[in-house]
Amino acid sequence: MAISPPAPLAGAPLSDRLAATQSSPVRELLQIAMRPEIISLAGGLPAPDTFDVPGLRAAFDEVLAGPDAIRALQYSTTEGDPALRDRLAAFMAKRGLEVAGDDLLITTGSQQALGLIASALLNQGDVVLVEDPTYLAALQAFQLADLRAVAVPSDDFGPDPDALLEIARREGAKVAYLIPTFQNPTGRTMPHERRAAIAEAAAQAGLWLVEDDPYSALRLEGEDADLLAAYAPERTIVIQTLSKVLSPGLRIGYVRAPQALRGPLAVAKQAADLHTSTIAQLAAERWLATHDLSDHIAALAAHYRPRRDALLDGLREHLPAGTKLTEPEGGLFIWVELPEGHDAEAILPRALDRGVAFVPGKYFYAGEAPRGTLRVSFATATPEELREGAARLGAACAG
Ligand SMILES: Cc1ncc(COP(=O)(O)O)c(C=O)c1O
């Protein structure tokens, strides 16, 4: 259900913070995109046909039928279930970072981690540096915490490290929020040299880096990159999630922070929701104990790869000459930059009339937004639908 923008209540005005926070326009667009006649390139939800329903059902059954049933239904520790943390740490450690279960804090989705970081590290009015464009709901979380998101100019390889340093110094920023791998919305990935340069700039500016990493596990081709946190472990908070590799409904995210921040983040989490659902944590742990996550991810990649290829082929064939596309090696998104003179917002109603939905790029910018950008996702449609969706989008661009 779409959430209406907050309106002042007679006699009970909303907080300034909430009144200033925009309801995501994408949620409303997604409602329209769900109509059966529309091919949706708009969403970012993982493909429902990849959910392991029998496996998760068995995991919940095992928890509730066994000796942990009472524990699963009880309050639990703020940091999270130790066995789950051990398993997630082993997964995170594959990406060049030393991490043990005790280093992790389980959060209620990675989205919660953004709010916890804001409340533990930043004061009202503080600046958080962001890529331009960036993840829309991170901008919302920062708005709700009354922070000022300041855009760092970015190119095809991520934010410009010199600009990051200069803007951090100018604005007195303490935190930079980055999505280094298969970024939402662009699909782009920072190469090794850029990660090293960003880590160096952060050290010079005294910045905490927040590495939001929901997509790196969804690699469709090529070699895994080390986490940005591997380049600057003492100043990077890395956030991962089971949402894109197992199920977003579980709401299980996990955070590895530098030692000094672990206590403060746990206090913020305690104040926010005491702990993440015990039963969801124990079921996730049972699933991970009885399945090979890497095999499951390989099956996800086999599912998404032909979809990415079909959408890329269709976009190359049907979008106007001079269009620039990202060609991501993973994740769920492709970013489109239409040639001069095209306006994605003006194209959207024509596209919906023709039966295809996408998200205009302007929603993802903290700074000034170019008119001709848009985000498309290959996550939920079939390859045939994706080719047809690209053809409809091309027709809508033509007028
Ligand atoms: C960049 C980014 N961060 C965080 C999230 C939120 O994920 P979670 O389900 O773990 O809260 C998403 C979901 O789309 C995302 O794209």
The ligand as an ORCA input file, in Angstrom:
! r2SCAN-3c Opt
* xyz 0 1
  C      21.314      0.136     -1.404
  C      20.284     -0.489     -0.512
  N      20.458     -0.439      0.815
  C      19.573     -0.983      1.653
  C      18.436     -1.616      1.190
  C      17.451     -2.153      2.186
  O      17.552     -3.502      2.298
  P      17.001     -4.321      3.560
  O      15.908     -5.163      3.027
  O      18.159     -5.114      4.029
  O      16.542     -3.343      4.588
  C      18.207     -1.696     -0.187
  C      16.979     -2.345     -0.704
  O      16.601     -2.231     -1.830
  C      19.158     -1.115     -1.067
  O      18.992     -1.137     -2.396
*
